[in-house]
Every structure is written in C-alpha cells, then in structure tokens.
C-alpha cells in the first residue's frame, strides 16, 4: 500500500474539485486530487458541455431544414439536409476530450498530484483510494468533498434498454423516431428540444401543472409556444407509471386520471439529480446532513473540522459555476485567507429555445422580500421585438426584465428570455453583485446594435424614461 501525505486532498475532479485544486496549487499548497472516472466530472463529460454541443448541432440542422423548406424570410435556399448522428457525436466527444486534456494540463501546471481511483474515508484525515495498481492511503490536513451528482433513477423506470438518462441520450448514435421525456425541467426540455429539431417526435411528461416550474410563467411562456411550433407534445399534470407490457413505450396517468400508453423507441428520464456519496465512507465521519446532501456553513465547512464540501453534493442550486466559486473560496480558506460565501446572486440559465436567464430575485420574490423589509419594488421590461440586433437575427421573441427597489433603485434581479440571452448572464450578475442602481445601468453606454441594449432599455423603462418603446 502506497502512502501519500498532503496539505489538501480534493475528492472529485468536476468543476468545483478541479478549480479548488488548481487554486490551491497556485497558492503553494501541497495538493492531491482524486477522480474515479474522467477529469472534468459530469459537467464536462456527460452534462453541460456535451449537451450544449448537441444543442448547437440541432440548431444548425433546424436552420438548414427551414432553408430547404423555404421557411426563412431572408432568401436562403438549400437542398434537403441530412444528419449523420455518429459524426455529430464524434465531434461532441472531440470537444470533451480537448477540455479533458486542458484540465489535466492546468492541474499539472499548478503542481497538483492526480490520483485515479475510488476514494473512501477511513477517518476524518485519512482516505483509501482503490487504484488500478492497488490501494493508496492519503493523509491530509484538509479534505474537500466534491463528488458531484448523478441522474435520479425512478423505481418503475430503471435505466437500461429503452430507458435512458441524459448521459445515455448524449451517447445515442441513432435518432429515435419517437422520444418520451419524463420531466419538464431544464435538462428534459433542453434535450427534448434538440431531438425535436433533429427530427424525433417528442412528448414531454411533466407531473406539475406547467413546464420549468422553477421559473415564472412569463419567462417560460415563449418556450412553451416554441415547443408547440416544433410539434412537441407537452402533457402536464401527468405521471409516469412504467413501461408498456411489450416494452415499446411508456404508460402514464394523465391529468384527468386516465391511463394512457405513449409509444417510444426511447424514454428519457430527467426528474432530477442526486448527490454521489455511495461508497465514500461517510459512515466513518460525523457530518450533519440535509437528507442525502451534506450540510455546510458559509465557508463550505462541514460539521467536522478540516472537512469541506462543495458543489452538487451540498444541494441546490446544482450549478457548475456555483461549485467553481465554492472551490476557489475553499482553497483560499485552507491557505489561510479570510473568506466567506457572500455572493449576491448565482445566475441560472436554461438552454432551451428561446434561452432563459435568471439572476437575483424575481418580481414575486422581490415583493416578498419588500414586505418583510418595508420597501416597494418597480420593474421595467423591454421586448426584443423592439431591439435592432434581435431583428437582424430573426429572433424577436422574448424580453429583458429588471427588478429594483422603488426607493433607492437598487437592482434586485434581472431576467431575460430570448435567443442568445445566456451571454447576457455575466452583465446581469455583475450588476447585482456590485450593487448597481438603475441609474448605473442606464448610464452605462451599451454598444449598438446588441441584445445587451435590452438591459439598458429595461432599466430606462423602470425609471419611466423609456426611449425605444
């Protein structure tokens, strides 16, 4: 058995883990990172990155198909497009491999030791890693748990055969003629939209009353309308019961209580994600838990001194950029710096068509906060139908909305729905993080013609000074 001693041990090389290790190495800490699969975690290998690659493939195919059908207004015409899904998947895998190599290079540059294997705690300072060459014992002064999350499996729809997770959906080399998506959250709708554009007949089964229930209905309405235009059938208030007797589809209970069978070559289950802690030996530690998630404080510390947890394993919001920010913070704390989690907002993006961005408080949340603190709010909304750049991209659907305090005009939240609005998320988050007032936004010159002008115009509208509506 090989023994390793280090200052910091990071378990899990996903976005949070590898950022934590890189930052620790930059700060001169003797750091080891352990990963049981590929560097980059779920986000890089089977989540964020590959899904966006396949979404782009679907967008390009849709444009070509529309041009072939003469459905574009700007005079383009092409012959009927053909899809080679195997080649598209290979392109996606190439991107993932390049980023894998990049993470490895960054870790080596930071002088982080990489150990491949399954880690298990024997106590709060010692971890045994089962590697291909045998077990290694790693002793560390501080340990960061960054093991991430995995798709939730439904008891009546275990993964296998026709039933797939998001990971399986991104590895398909043949397009399913009929796809049923169980779960109308962001993962299900992102992938469902992509497959619909590629030519699959898609049906979405959502147990709640509407899709994307974490976003307000005004933001999700354009997404619902576009799904209808793509021919996607959305069944809300419906519950998955299990596969059909012949295994060629899905049995559901509809909103009116009737049982119905939906034919499908594939059933994609996207009902949430669970923390990956199995086999980690948490029973050998004394941690406070929130259900299956590890409870942490404002410094990402657990109930045991010297043990930290970051990212999806600590619960919502399960976002890669949250994990990255936590990882950077923890590395600096272990290095002796004074840090605490004091982020004003964590932007969330739904890569549907159109895209949705939400940063800070929604109008409903802001009103609730105002009732408690004794202030009123004001909102300003600017439609992309009045934005020159949106028009030139044939993307007039959607809007930008700003939520602010009525008394001092402090920006509390910014939301947007529209094509390409994901790229506005940094501006929204920066405004909230820096405590911007509406006047700060309106007084900043926004380049023309850009979608970002919608942010300025929404702030002007909130001030009663709208120029272009």
C-alpha positions in Angstrom: 0.0 0.0 0.0 1.4 3.4 -1.0 1.2 6.3 1.4 0.7 9.9 0.4 0.7 12.9 2.7 -0.6 16.3 1.6 -1.9 19.6 2.8 -5.2 19.4 0.8 -7.0 16.4 -0.6 -9.8 17.1 -3.1 -12.1 14.2 -3.8 -13.7 14.6 -7.2 -12.4 16.4 -10.3 -15.5 18.0 -11.6 -15.8 21.8 -12.0 -15.7 22.5 -8.3 -13.0 20.0 -7.5 -10.5 20.8 -10.2 -10.9 24.6 -9.7 -10.3 24.1 -6.0 -7.2 22.0 -6.6 -5.8 24.4 -9.3 -6.3 27.5 -7.0 -4.7 25.6 -4.1 -1.7 24.7 -6.2 -1.4 28.4 -7.3 -1.3 29.3 -3.6 1.5 26.9 -3.0 -0.5 24.2 -1.1 0.7 20.6 -1.5 -2.5 19.3 -3.2 -3.8 15.9 -4.3 -7.0 15.4 -6.4 -8.7 12.0 -6.7 -11.1 11.1 -9.5 -12.8 7.8 -10.2 -13.7 8.5 -13.8 -12.6 11.2 -16.2 -11.3 14.7 -15.2 -14.0 17.3 -15.5 -16.8 15.4 -13.9 -20.4 15.1 -15.1 -20.5 18.7 -16.4 -17.6 18.4 -18.8 -18.1 14.7 -19.8 -21.8 14.0 -19.8 -23.6 17.2 -18.9 -23.1 20.9 -19.6 -20.5 20.7 -22.4 -21.7 17.8 -24.5 -25.4 18.8 -24.2 -24.6 22.3 -25.5 -22.6 20.8 -28.4 -25.6 18.6 -29.4 -28.0 21.6 -28.9 -25.8 23.5 -31.4 -25.9 20.6 -33.9 -29.7 20.7 -33.6 -29.9 24.4 -34.1 -27.8 24.2 -37.3 -29.8 21.3 -38.6 -33.0 23.2 -38.0 -31.7 26.2 -39.9 -30.8 24.1 -42.8 -34.1 22.3 -42.8 -36.0 25.6 -42.7 -34.0 26.9 -45.6 -34.7 23.7 -47.6 -38.4 24.1 -46.9 -38.3 27.8 -48.0 -39.3 28.8 -44.5 -36.7 31.5 -44.0 -37.7 35.2 -44.7 -34.3 36.3 -46.0 -33.9 34.4 -49.2 -31.7 31.5 -48.4 -32.4 28.1 -50.0 -30.5 24.8 -49.7 -31.1 21.2 -50.7 -32.6 18.9 -48.0 -30.1 18.5 -45.2 -29.0 15.1 -43.9 -27.9 14.2 -40.4 -25.0 11.9 -39.5 -25.6 11.5 -35.8 -22.5 9.3 -35.4 -20.3 12.1 -36.8 -22.1 14.7 -34.6 -21.5 12.6 -31.5 -17.8 12.2 -32.5 -17.5 15.9 -32.9 -19.0 16.4 -29.5 -16.7 13.8 -28.0 -13.7 15.6 -29.5 -14.6 18.8 -27.7 -14.9 16.9 -24.5 -11.5 15.2 -25.0 -9.8 18.6 -25.7 -11.3 20.0 -22.5 -10.3 16.8 -20.5 -6.7 17.4 -21.7 -6.9 21.0 -20.8 -8.0 20.3 -17.2 -5.1 17.8 -16.9 -2.6 20.3 -18.1 -3.9 23.0 -15.8 -3.7 20.7 -12.8 -0.1 19.7 -13.8 0.9 23.3 -14.2 -0.4 24.0 -10.7 1.7 21.0 -9.5 -1.4 19.1 -8.3 -0.9 15.3 -8.0 -3.7 13.4 -9.8 -4.8 10.0 -8.4 -7.3 7.9 -10.4 -9.4 5.7 -8.3 -12.3 5.3 -5.9 -11.9 7.2 -2.6 -13.2 6.1 0.7 -12.8 7.7 4.1 -11.4 5.6 6.9 -11.4 8.6 9.2 -11.5 12.4 9.0 -7.9 12.8 7.9 -7.3 9.5 6.0 -8.7 8.3 2.7 -8.1 5.0 1.0 -8.1 5.1 -2.8 -8.5 1.9 -4.8 -6.5 2.4 -7.9 -5.6 0.1 -10.8 -2.2 -0.6 -9.2 -3.6 -1.2 -5.7 -4.8 0.8 -2.7 -3.2 4.1 -1.8 -3.5 5.7 1.6 -3.8 9.5 1.5 -3.4 11.6 4.7 -4.4 15.2 4.5 -4.7 18.2 6.8 -7.8 19.3 5.0 -10.2 17.4 2.7 -12.7 18.7 0.2 -15.7 16.5 -0.9 -16.6 17.4 -4.4 -18.1 14.2 -5.7 -21.0 15.9 -7.6 -24.3 14.3 -8.6 -25.9 11.7 -10.9 -29.3 11.4 -12.6 -32.2 10.2 -10.4 -33.5 6.8 -11.3 -37.2 6.1 -11.0 -38.1 2.7 -9.4 -40.6 2.0 -12.1 -38.2 3.1 -14.9 -34.7 1.9 -14.1 -32.1 2.9 -16.6 -31.3 0.3 -19.2 -32.6 -0.7 -22.6 -35.0 1.8 -23.9 -35.0 3.8 -20.7 -32.1 6.3 -20.7 -30.7 9.1 -18.6 -29.3 12.4 -20.0 -25.9 10.6 -20.2 -27.4 7.9 -22.5 -29.2 10.5 -24.6 -26.0 12.3 -25.4 -24.4 9.0 -26.5 -27.1 7.9 -29.0 -25.8 7.2 -32.5 -29.2 6.6 -34.0 -32.0 9.2 -33.8 -35.2 7.8 -32.1 -38.3 8.3 -34.2 -40.3 8.7 -31.0 -38.9 10.0 -27.8 -40.8 10.4 -24.5 -39.2 12.8 -22.0 -40.2 12.2 -18.3 -39.6 15.5 -16.6 -40.2 19.0 -17.9 -37.3 20.7 -16.1 -34.4 22.3 -17.8 -32.5 19.1 -18.6 -35.5 17.4 -20.2 -36.5 20.4 -22.2 -33.0 21.2 -23.4 -32.5 17.7 -24.7 -36.1 17.3 -25.8 -35.9 20.4 -27.9 -32.7 19.3 -29.5 -34.1 15.9 -30.5 -37.3 17.6 -31.9 -35.2 19.8 -34.1 -33.2 16.8 -35.3 -36.5 15.1 -36.3 -37.7 13.0 -33.4 -41.4 13.1 -32.4 -41.1 14.2 -28.8 -43.6 14.0 -26.0 -42.8 15.6 -22.6 -44.5 14.2 -19.5 -44.4 16.6 -16.5 -46.1 15.9 -13.2 -46.5 19.5 -12.2 -49.0 21.9 -13.7 -46.5 23.5 -16.1 -43.0 23.1 -17.5 -40.0 24.7 -16.0 -41.8 25.3 -12.7 -38.7 26.9 -11.1 -39.1 29.9 -13.5 -42.0 32.3 -13.5 -44.7 31.7 -16.2 -43.9 34.9 -18.1 -40.4 33.6 -18.8 -41.5 30.1 -19.7 -44.4 31.1 -22.0 -42.2 31.7 -25.1 -40.5 28.3 -24.5 -43.9 26.6 -24.3 -45.0 28.3 -27.5 -41.9 27.3 -29.4 -42.2 23.7 -28.3 -45.7 23.7 -29.8 -44.3 25.1 -33.0 -41.7 22.3 -33.1 -44.5 19.7 -32.8 -43.6 18.7 -29.2 -46.5 17.3 -27.2 -46.4 18.6 -23.6 -48.5 16.7 -21.1 -48.6 18.5 -17.7 -50.2 17.0 -14.6 -49.2 13.6 -15.9 -47.4 10.8 -14.1 -45.1 8.1 -15.4 -46.3 4.6 -14.4 -43.8 2.4 -16.1 -43.0 0.7 -19.4 -45.8 -0.7 -21.6 -46.2 -4.5 -21.4 -44.3 -5.0 -24.6 -41.6 -2.5 -23.5 -42.3 -0.4 -26.6 -43.3 2.8 -24.8 -44.4 4.4 -21.5 -47.6 4.1 -19.5 -48.8 7.3 -17.9 -51.6 8.7 -15.8 -53.0 11.8 -17.5 -54.2 14.9 -15.6 -57.8 13.6 -15.7 -56.8 10.4 -14.0 -56.9 8.2 -17.1 -54.2 5.7 -18.1 -52.6 6.1 -21.5 -49.7 4.5 -23.4 -47.2 6.5 -25.3 -45.2 4.7 -28.0 -41.5 5.4 -27.9 -38.2 4.0 -29.1 -36.5 5.7 -26.1 -37.8 7.0 -22.8 -35.5 9.8 -21.4 -35.9 10.2 -17.6 -34.8 13.7 -16.3 -36.5 14.1 -12.9 -33.6 15.5 -11.0 -30.2 14.6 -9.7 -28.9 13.0 -6.5 -25.6 13.5 -4.6 -22.9 11.0 -5.3 -21.8 9.7 -1.9 -22.2 5.9 -2.2 -19.0 4.1 -1.3 -17.4 7.3 0.0 -17.4 6.0 3.6 -19.4 8.9 5.1 -20.5 6.5 7.8 -16.9 6.8 9.2 -17.4 10.5 9.6 -19.7 12.6 11.8 -21.4 15.0 9.3 -24.6 16.9 9.5 -26.9 16.0 6.6 -29.8 17.7 4.8 -31.5 14.5 3.6 -28.9 12.9 1.3 -26.9 16.2 0.9 -24.0 17.3 3.1 -24.9 20.4 5.2 -22.3 23.2 5.0 -21.8 26.6 6.5 -20.9 29.9 4.9 -17.3 28.8 4.4 -18.4 25.4 3.0 -17.2 23.8 6.2 -19.0 20.6 7.4 -19.6 19.5 11.0 -16.1 18.1 11.1 -13.1 20.4 11.4 -10.9 20.2 8.3 -13.5 18.6 6.1 -15.3 20.8 3.4 -17.9 20.0 0.8 -18.7 21.9 -2.4 -20.9 21.7 -5.4 -23.9 19.4 -6.1 -23.1 17.1 -3.1 -24.3 20.0 -0.9 -27.7 20.6 -2.6 -29.3 23.2 -4.7 -28.6 25.1 -6.8 -26.8 22.3 -8.6 -24.8 24.6 -11.0 -21.2 24.1 -12.2 -20.4 27.8 -11.7 -21.6 27.7 -8.1 -19.3 24.7 -7.5 -16.4 26.6 -9.1 -16.8 29.6 -6.9 -17.1 27.5 -3.8 -13.9 25.5 -4.8 -11.9 28.7 -5.3 -13.1 30.0 -1.9 -12.3 26.9 0.0 -8.7 26.7 -1.5 -8.1 30.2 -0.2 -9.5 29.4 3.2 -7.3 26.4 3.5 -4.4 28.7 2.5 -5.2 30.9 5.5 -7.2 33.7 3.7 -10.3 35.2 5.3 -13.2 34.2 3.0 -16.9 33.5 3.4 -19.8 32.9 0.9 -21.3 36.3 0.4 -22.5 36.1 -3.2 -25.4 38.3 -4.1 -26.7 36.0 -6.8 -26.0 32.9 -8.8 -27.3 33.3 -12.3 -29.2 30.3 -13.7 -29.6 29.5 -17.4 -32.0 27.3 -19.2 -30.6 26.5 -22.7 -34.0 25.9 -24.3 -35.2 27.7 -27.4 -35.5 30.5 -26.6 -33.0 30.6 -23.7 -33.9 31.8 -20.2 -31.6 33.6 -17.8 -32.5 34.5 -14.2 -30.2 36.4 -11.8 -31.2 37.6 -8.4 -34.8 38.0 -7.3 -37.9 37.5 -9.5 -40.7 40.1 -9.1 -42.6 37.7 -6.8 -39.5 37.1 -4.7 -38.7 40.8 -4.6 -42.2 41.7 -3.5 -42.0 39.1 -0.7 -38.6 40.5 0.4 -40.1 44.0 0.3 -43.0 43.1 2.5 -40.6 41.9 5.2 -38.1 44.8 4.9 -40.6 47.5 4.2 -39.9 48.6 0.7 -41.8 48.6 -2.6 -40.4 47.4 -5.9 -40.5 48.6 -9.5 -39.9 46.6 -12.7 -39.0 47.5 -16.2 -39.4 45.3 -19.3 -38.1 45.7 -22.8 -39.2 43.4 -25.7 -36.7 42.1 -28.2 -39.3 42.9 -30.8 -38.0 46.5 -30.5 -34.3 45.6 -30.5 -32.4 46.0 -33.8 -29.9 43.2 -33.2 -32.7 40.7 -32.4 -34.5 41.7 -35.6 -31.4 41.2 -37.7 -31.0 37.7 -36.2 -34.7 36.9 -36.8 -35.0 36.5 -33.0 -37.6 39.0 -31.8 -39.2 36.6 -29.3 -38.6 37.4 -25.7 -37.6 40.3 -23.4 -35.3 41.6 -20.7 -36.8 42.5 -17.3 -35.2 44.4 -14.4 -36.5 44.3 -10.8 -35.4 47.1 -8.5 -36.3 48.7 -5.2 -38.6 51.7 -5.7 -36.9 53.9 -3.0 -33.2 53.7 -3.9 -33.4 51.9 -7.3 -31.1 49.1 -6.2 -31.2 46.3 -8.8 -32.5 43.2 -7.1 -32.9 40.9 -10.1 -32.7 40.6 -13.9 -34.4 38.1 -16.1 -34.4 37.5 -19.8 -35.9 35.1 -22.3 -34.7 35.1 -26.0 -32.2 33.6 -28.4 -28.7 34.0 -27.2 -29.6 35.7 -23.8 -27.3 33.2 -22.0 -24.4 35.5 -23.0 -26.1 38.4 -21.0 -25.9 36.5 -17.7 -22.5 37.9 -16.7 -23.7 41.5 -17.1 -26.8 40.7 -15.1 -24.8 39.0 -12.3 -22.2 41.8 -12.3 -24.8 44.5 -11.8 -26.4 42.7 -8.9 -23.0 41.7 -7.3 -21.7 45.3 -7.4 -24.9 46.8 -6.0 -25.8 48.7 -9.2 -28.7 51.1 -9.2 -31.0 51.6 -12.2 -29.1 54.8 -13.0 -25.8 52.8 -13.1 -27.3 50.6 -15.8 -28.9 53.4 -17.8 -25.7 55.5 -17.5 -23.5 52.7 -19.0 -23.1 53.0 -22.7 -24.3 49.8 -24.3 -22.9 49.0 -27.7 -25.3 49.2 -30.7 -26.7 47.0 -32.1 -26.6 44.3 -29.4 -29.0 42.3 -27.4 -27.4 43.9 -24.3 -29.2 47.2 -25.1 -32.3 45.5 -23.9 -30.8 45.6 -20.4 -30.3 49.3 -20.5 -33.8 49.9 -22.1 -35.4 47.8 -19.4 -33.8 49.9 -16.7 -34.9 53.1 -18.5 -38.4 51.7 -18.6 -38.3 51.1 -14.8 -37.3 54.7 -14.3 -40.1 55.9 -16.6 -37.6 57.1 -19.2 -38.1 54.5 -22.0 -36.6 55.6 -25.3 -37.4 52.9 -27.8 -40.8 51.6 -26.7 
